[in-house]
Amino acid sequence: MQLLHAVLWSSLFWLSVAAGSLQSVFKRAPVPYRVQTPPLDTDWTYKVGRDPWPEHPRPQLRRDVWQNLNGIWTYQEARSAADIDKLPGGLLEREVLVPSSFEFQRNGKEVGHLHFEAVDYDATVFVNGVKVGNHVGGYFRFSLDVTAQVKFDEDNELLVFVERSRDHIQQLDVAAGMDGIVTLTAHRHVVARRRGNADTELQFEVDNPELWEPSSPTLYNMTIKMGEDEVQSYTGFRTISKGLVNGIQRPLLNGDFVFLFGTLDQGYWPDGLYTPPSREAMIYDLKMLKSLGFNMVRKVEPDLLIKHQKEFQRQLEVLISEHKSYPSIVTWVIYNEGWGQRRNAPYPEGQLTDVVRSIDPTRLIDSVTGWFDHGFGTFPITTITRIPRHAILFHCIFPV
């Protein structure tokens, strides 16, 4: 959710949590919301309306019982960051459409979790007047356990205080231990089953798995159980490496050289800024790219151009951890061209490359896409820009 003000309150009006259902109760604010038309509309502009992204937002962590809270919220601008200690009462001043950044889930034991897809930038969350958590970082998911604050079979008030100041660093470490059962299924047949403890690695052996590749992106469904709680996920079998092909270092998918031909996707949408209007829109983009002959897309998730190196590294670690389960990702790119880099030693990309490799040793790492590349990644990228009547070559050369 991209915000236009530095500090503001956002409210879901009321969230009704009943034994058999979940619903959001709509109450009009003094200044009502009306559907806007962006300068550049798309096929999905008018389909979104007041109901953005109705699908489950997390296909790799999906429960059957959940409530989508996307839709119209009220908001008002706060005078300063100090207003966080003065919770507003009643309806807020204006209405705003919140796209794909929030959901509520319950399991059979009436355990409530709030799931935010993203809040830009510093979010503090209150349920029924009680602070339940804080999160820093405008592009990442975060979840809060609100079981103790939610009143089941009653109305509940939800407030979010949002601040866009980026002048501080906050670290949040969460650890938990539990026993669980993991089941891996494909085509409705169980192909592997394993029981183990949390924070330990569970290894599965699947006989003759169908490999994932762009022309046949086979995925295997997964079911993870802990007590009465159950979530759905998926994975794909494939390897990413590099190797010599006719004497030249090449990226390899499942041991074979695949020529990567693709585009840069900056992640902007006319209907939702950083949020796609719907899953249908994302599928359309990918199908269009494939129909044009591309087999790769370079994603910008997210843009981390902030001045604090420690915060840069923290958010980079969150980025890798959040997306490393997707088999379609083959390379991590730390720096885009020359943006935000030091030109003199010591070069931070060396340490950052080691951090990325420690989190995910299964993929290639492009530490810097051209310009000031000092050879820390798995391979370099050479960028050539041609202009009529002129030829400008940007390059980096080093042994790999």
C-alpha positions as CSV (number, residue, x, y, z in Angstrom):
1,M,0.0,0.0,0.0
2,Q,1.7,3.2,-1.2
3,L,0.8,6.1,1.2
4,L,0.9,9.8,0.3
5,H,1.4,11.2,3.8
6,A,4.2,10.7,6.2
7,V,2.2,9.6,9.2
8,L,-1.4,8.4,9.3
9,W,-4.0,6.1,11.0
10,S,-5.8,3.4,9.1
11,S,-8.8,1.5,10.4
12,L,-10.8,-1.5,9.3
13,F,-14.0,-0.1,10.9
14,W,-14.9,-3.3,12.7
15,L,-14.0,-7.0,12.3
16,S,-16.6,-9.4,13.4
17,V,-15.2,-12.7,14.5
18,A,-17.9,-15.3,14.9
19,A,-17.7,-19.1,15.7
20,G,-18.7,-20.1,12.2
21,S,-17.8,-17.1,10.0
22,L,-15.7,-13.9,9.7
23,Q,-17.0,-10.6,8.3
24,S,-16.0,-7.0,8.1
25,V,-18.8,-4.5,9.0
26,F,-18.9,-1.5,6.7
27,K,-19.5,1.9,8.3
28,R,-19.3,5.0,6.2
29,A,-16.7,7.7,6.9
30,P,-17.5,11.5,6.5
31,V,-15.6,11.5,3.2
32,P,-16.5,8.3,1.3
33,Y,-14.3,6.4,-1.1
34,R,-15.0,6.5,-4.8
35,V,-13.4,4.3,-7.5
36,Q,-10.6,6.2,-9.2
37,T,-9.4,6.0,-12.8
38,P,-5.6,6.0,-13.2
39,P,-3.9,8.0,-15.9
40,L,-3.1,4.6,-17.6
41,D,-6.0,2.2,-17.2
42,T,-5.8,-1.6,-18.0
43,D,-8.2,-4.4,-18.6
44,W,-8.4,-4.9,-14.8
45,T,-9.0,-1.3,-13.7
46,Y,-12.8,-1.6,-13.7
47,K,-12.8,-5.2,-12.6
48,V,-11.1,-4.4,-9.3
49,G,-13.7,-1.8,-8.2
50,R,-14.1,-2.1,-4.4
51,D,-12.9,-5.7,-4.2
52,P,-9.1,-5.9,-4.9
53,W,-7.3,-9.2,-5.0
54,P,-10.0,-11.6,-3.7
55,E,-7.7,-14.7,-4.1
56,H,-5.7,-16.2,-1.2
57,P,-2.4,-14.1,-1.2
58,R,-0.1,-16.9,0.0
59,P,-0.2,-20.0,-2.2
60,Q,2.8,-21.5,-0.3
61,L,1.1,-21.1,3.2
62,R,-2.6,-21.6,2.6
63,R,-5.3,-22.6,5.2
64,D,-8.9,-23.5,4.3
65,V,-10.3,-21.1,6.9
66,W,-9.4,-17.5,6.3
67,Q,-10.9,-14.0,5.8
68,N,-9.8,-11.5,3.2
69,L,-9.8,-8.0,4.6
70,N,-9.0,-6.2,1.4
71,G,-11.4,-3.4,0.6
72,I,-12.4,0.0,2.0
73,W,-10.8,1.2,5.2
74,T,-11.0,4.6,6.9
75,Y,-7.9,6.7,7.5
76,Q,-6.8,10.1,8.7
77,E,-3.5,12.0,8.7
78,A,-1.6,12.1,12.0
79,R,0.0,15.3,13.1
80,S,3.3,13.7,14.2
81,A,4.8,10.4,15.1
82,A,3.9,11.1,18.7
83,D,0.2,10.6,17.9
84,I,0.9,6.8,18.1
85,D,0.2,7.2,21.9
86,K,-3.2,8.8,21.2
87,L,-5.5,6.2,19.7
88,P,-8.4,7.9,17.8
89,G,-11.9,7.0,18.7
90,G,-14.8,6.3,16.4
91,L,-14.7,6.6,12.6
92,L,-11.7,8.2,10.9
93,E,-12.0,11.1,8.5
94,R,-11.7,9.6,5.0
95,E,-12.0,6.3,3.2
96,V,-9.3,4.5,1.2
97,L,-9.1,1.2,-0.8
98,V,-6.5,-1.1,0.7
99,P,-5.2,-3.5,-2.0
100,S,-3.9,-6.9,-1.1
101,S,-2.1,-6.2,2.1
102,F,-4.1,-7.9,4.8
103,E,-5.9,-11.1,5.7
104,F,-7.2,-12.8,8.8
105,Q,-7.0,-16.5,9.6
106,R,-8.3,-18.9,12.2
107,N,-7.9,-22.6,12.9
108,G,-10.2,-25.0,14.8
109,K,-8.9,-23.9,18.2
110,E,-9.9,-20.3,17.7
111,V,-6.4,-19.0,17.2
112,G,-6.3,-15.7,15.4
113,H,-3.5,-14.4,13.1
114,L,-3.3,-11.2,11.2
115,H,-1.3,-11.5,7.9
116,F,-0.1,-8.3,6.2
117,E,1.3,-8.7,2.6
118,A,3.0,-5.3,2.9
119,V,2.7,-1.9,4.7
120,D,4.9,1.0,3.6
121,Y,6.9,1.7,5.7
122,D,6.8,1.4,9.5
123,A,3.5,-0.1,10.8
124,T,2.2,-0.5,14.4
125,V,-0.9,-2.6,14.8
126,F,-3.6,-2.3,17.5
127,V,-6.5,-4.7,18.1
128,N,-9.2,-3.4,20.4
129,G,-6.9,-0.7,21.6
130,V,-4.0,-3.0,22.5
131,K,-0.7,-2.8,20.6
132,V,-0.1,-6.3,19.1
133,G,3.1,-5.6,17.0
134,N,5.3,-3.5,14.9
135,H,7.0,-4.1,11.5
136,V,9.6,-2.1,9.5
137,G,10.1,-2.6,5.8
138,G,7.7,-1.6,3.0
139,Y,7.8,-4.6,0.8
140,F,7.7,-7.7,3.1
141,R,5.0,-9.9,4.6
142,F,4.6,-10.1,8.3
143,S,2.2,-11.9,10.7
144,L,0.9,-11.2,14.2
145,D,-0.7,-13.6,16.7
146,V,-3.8,-11.7,18.0
147,T,-5.5,-14.6,19.8
148,A,-5.3,-12.9,23.2
149,Q,-6.7,-9.6,21.9
150,V,-9.5,-10.9,19.6
151,K,-13.0,-11.3,21.1
152,F,-14.6,-14.2,19.3
153,D,-18.4,-13.9,18.6
154,E,-18.0,-10.1,19.0
155,D,-17.0,-7.1,17.0
156,N,-13.3,-6.1,17.0
157,E,-11.6,-2.9,16.1
158,L,-8.4,-2.9,14.1
159,L,-6.1,0.1,13.8
160,V,-2.8,0.5,11.9
161,F,-0.5,3.4,12.5
162,V,1.8,4.0,9.5
163,E,4.9,6.1,9.3
164,R,7.2,6.5,6.3
165,S,10.3,7.8,8.2
166,R,13.3,5.6,7.4
167,D,15.8,7.0,9.9
168,H,15.9,4.2,12.4
169,I,16.7,0.5,12.4
170,Q,14.6,-2.1,14.3
171,Q,15.4,-5.8,14.5
172,L,12.8,-8.5,15.3
173,D,13.9,-12.0,16.0
174,V,11.3,-14.7,16.4
175,A,12.1,-18.4,17.4
176,A,9.7,-21.3,18.1
177,G,10.0,-25.0,18.7
178,M,7.4,-27.6,17.8
179,D,6.8,-31.1,16.6
180,G,5.2,-31.6,13.2
181,I,4.2,-33.9,10.3
182,V,5.1,-33.0,6.7
183,T,3.4,-34.7,3.8
184,L,4.4,-34.2,0.1
185,T,1.8,-35.0,-2.5
186,A,1.6,-34.9,-6.3
187,H,-1.4,-35.6,-8.5
188,R,-3.4,-36.7,-5.5
189,H,-0.9,-39.5,-4.7
190,V,1.3,-39.3,-1.6
191,V,4.9,-39.6,-2.8
192,A,6.8,-38.9,0.4
193,R,6.0,-38.5,4.1
194,R,8.3,-37.5,7.0
195,R,7.9,-36.7,10.7
196,G,10.3,-34.4,12.5
197,N,10.9,-31.4,14.7
198,A,10.9,-27.7,13.9
199,D,14.3,-26.0,13.2
200,T,15.6,-29.3,11.8
201,E,16.1,-30.2,8.2
202,L,13.7,-32.9,6.8
203,Q,14.9,-34.8,3.7
204,F,12.5,-36.5,1.3
205,E,13.2,-39.0,-1.4
206,V,10.9,-39.0,-4.4
207,D,11.4,-41.6,-7.0
208,N,11.8,-40.2,-10.6
209,P,10.3,-36.8,-9.9
210,E,9.2,-34.7,-12.8
211,L,11.7,-31.8,-13.1
212,W,10.7,-28.2,-13.2
213,E,11.6,-26.2,-16.3
214,P,10.0,-23.2,-18.1
215,S,8.4,-25.3,-20.8
216,S,7.0,-27.8,-18.2
217,P,6.9,-26.1,-14.7
218,T,5.8,-29.2,-12.7
219,L,4.9,-28.4,-9.1
220,Y,4.3,-30.8,-6.2
221,N,1.7,-30.0,-3.6
222,M,2.7,-30.2,0.1
223,T,0.7,-30.5,3.3
224,I,2.2,-29.5,6.6
225,K,0.5,-30.5,9.8
226,M,1.1,-29.6,13.4
227,G,-1.6,-30.9,15.8
228,E,-4.9,-29.7,14.4
229,D,-3.3,-26.9,12.3
230,E,-2.7,-27.5,8.6
231,V,-1.3,-25.5,5.8
232,Q,-0.9,-26.1,2.1
233,S,2.3,-25.3,0.1
234,Y,4.1,-26.5,-3.0
235,T,7.6,-27.1,-4.4
236,G,9.4,-28.0,-7.6
237,F,12.4,-30.3,-8.3
238,R,15.2,-28.6,-10.2
239,T,18.9,-27.6,-9.9
240,I,20.6,-24.3,-10.7
241,S,24.3,-24.3,-11.3
242,K,27.0,-23.1,-13.6
243,G,29.4,-25.2,-15.8
244,L,31.6,-25.2,-18.9
245,V,29.7,-25.6,-22.2
246,N,32.1,-25.6,-25.2
247,G,34.7,-24.0,-23.0
248,I,32.5,-21.2,-21.8
249,Q,30.9,-20.8,-18.3
250,R,27.1,-21.0,-18.7
251,P,24.2,-21.1,-16.3
252,L,22.7,-24.6,-16.1
253,L,19.1,-25.7,-15.3
254,N,18.9,-29.4,-14.3
255,G,22.5,-29.7,-15.7
256,D,21.6,-28.3,-19.1
257,F,22.5,-24.9,-20.6
258,V,19.4,-22.8,-21.1
259,F,19.9,-19.5,-23.0
260,L,18.2,-16.9,-20.8
261,F,16.2,-14.4,-22.8
262,G,14.0,-12.1,-20.9
263,T,12.9,-8.6,-19.7
264,L,13.2,-6.5,-16.6
265,D,10.0,-6.3,-14.6
266,Q,10.2,-3.2,-12.3
267,G,7.0,-4.3,-10.5
268,Y,4.8,-1.3,-11.2
269,W,1.1,-1.6,-11.9
270,P,-1.2,1.3,-13.0
271,D,-4.0,-0.2,-10.9
272,G,-2.1,-0.8,-7.7
273,L,1.4,0.7,-7.7
274,Y,3.4,-2.2,-6.2
275,T,0.4,-4.5,-6.0
276,P,-1.0,-6.4,-9.0
277,P,-4.7,-5.9,-9.4
278,S,-5.4,-9.6,-9.5
279,R,-3.8,-13.0,-10.1
280,E,-5.4,-12.9,-13.5
281,A,-3.3,-9.8,-14.4
282,M,0.0,-11.5,-13.3
283,I,-0.8,-14.6,-15.3
284,Y,-1.6,-12.4,-18.3
285,D,1.9,-10.8,-18.0
286,L,3.7,-14.1,-17.9
287,K,1.7,-15.6,-20.8
288,M,2.3,-12.5,-22.9
289,L,6.1,-12.7,-22.2
290,K,6.2,-16.4,-23.2
291,S,4.1,-15.7,-26.3
292,L,6.8,-13.2,-27.3
293,G,9.5,-15.8,-27.0
294,F,10.9,-14.9,-23.6
295,N,11.8,-17.6,-21.1
296,M,13.0,-15.4,-18.2
297,V,11.9,-12.3,-16.3
298,R,14.1,-10.2,-14.0
299,K,12.0,-9.2,-11.0
300,V,12.7,-6.2,-8.8
301,E,11.6,-7.3,-5.3
302,P,12.2,-4.9,-3.6
303,D,14.0,-1.7,-4.3
304,L,16.2,-1.3,-1.2
305,L,17.8,2.1,-1.8
306,I,18.1,3.3,1.7
307,K,21.2,4.8,3.4
308,H,21.6,2.4,6.3
309,Q,23.9,-0.6,5.3
310,K,22.7,-2.7,8.2
311,E,19.1,-2.1,7.4
312,F,19.9,-2.9,3.7
313,Q,21.4,-6.3,4.8
314,R,18.4,-7.0,7.2
315,Q,15.9,-6.5,4.4
316,L,18.0,-8.4,1.9
317,E,18.0,-11.4,4.3
318,V,14.2,-11.1,4.7
319,L,13.8,-10.9,0.9
320,I,15.9,-14.1,0.3
321,S,14.2,-16.0,3.1
322,E,10.7,-15.0,1.9
323,H,11.2,-16.0,-1.7
324,K,13.7,-18.8,-1.7
325,S,11.0,-21.6,-1.8
326,Y,9.9,-20.6,-5.3
327,P,11.5,-23.0,-7.9
328,S,11.1,-20.4,-10.7
329,I,13.8,-18.1,-9.1
330,V,17.2,-19.0,-10.4
331,T,19.4,-15.9,-9.5
332,W,19.6,-13.4,-6.8
333,V,20.8,-9.9,-7.8
334,I,22.0,-7.7,-4.9
335,Y,22.9,-4.4,-6.7
336,N,21.2,-3.0,-9.8
337,E,23.8,-1.5,-12.0
338,G,25.7,1.2,-10.1
339,W,22.9,2.3,-7.7
340,G,23.8,2.7,-4.1
341,Q,27.3,1.2,-4.5
342,R,30.6,2.2,-3.0
343,R,33.3,3.0,-5.6
344,N,36.2,2.6,-3.2
345,A,37.2,-0.4,-1.0
346,P,36.0,-1.9,1.2
347,Y,33.2,-3.2,-1.0
348,P,30.1,-4.3,0.9
349,E,28.9,-6.6,-1.9
350,G,31.5,-9.2,-0.8
351,Q,30.0,-9.6,2.6
352,L,26.4,-9.4,1.2
353,T,27.2,-12.1,-1.3
354,D,28.4,-14.4,1.5
355,V,25.2,-13.6,3.4
356,V,23.0,-14.5,0.4
357,R,25.0,-17.7,-0.2
358,S,24.6,-18.7,3.5
359,I,20.9,-18.3,3.3
360,D,20.4,-20.0,-0.1
361,P,23.4,-21.9,-1.5
362,T,21.2,-23.5,-4.3
363,R,21.1,-20.5,-6.7
364,L,23.4,-18.3,-8.7
365,I,24.3,-14.9,-7.3
366,D,24.8,-11.8,-9.5
367,S,26.3,-9.4,-6.9
368,V,26.2,-6.4,-9.3
369,T,24.7,-6.1,-12.7
370,G,27.5,-4.4,-14.5
371,W,29.3,-1.1,-13.7
372,F,31.3,-1.5,-10.5
373,D,31.5,-5.3,-10.3
374,H,34.5,-6.6,-8.3
375,G,34.0,-10.3,-8.9
376,F,32.2,-11.5,-5.7
377,G,29.2,-13.2,-7.3
378,T,28.8,-16.4,-9.3
379,F,29.1,-14.7,-12.6
380,P,29.1,-11.2,-14.1
381,I,26.5,-9.6,-16.4
382,T,27.8,-7.5,-19.3
383,T,25.4,-4.7,-20.3
384,I,25.6,-3.3,-23.9
385,T,23.6,-0.2,-24.8
386,R,23.4,0.9,-28.4
387,I,22.3,4.4,-29.5
388,P,21.8,5.5,-33.1
389,R,25.1,6.7,-34.6
390,H,26.9,5.9,-31.4
391,A,27.9,2.8,-29.5
392,I,28.4,2.8,-25.8
393,L,29.7,-0.3,-24.1
394,F,29.5,-0.8,-20.3
395,H,31.4,-3.9,-19.3
396,C,33.0,-5.8,-16.5
397,I,35.7,-8.4,-17.0
398,F,37.1,-10.8,-14.4
399,P,37.7,-14.5,-14.1
400,V,34.9,-16.7,-12.9
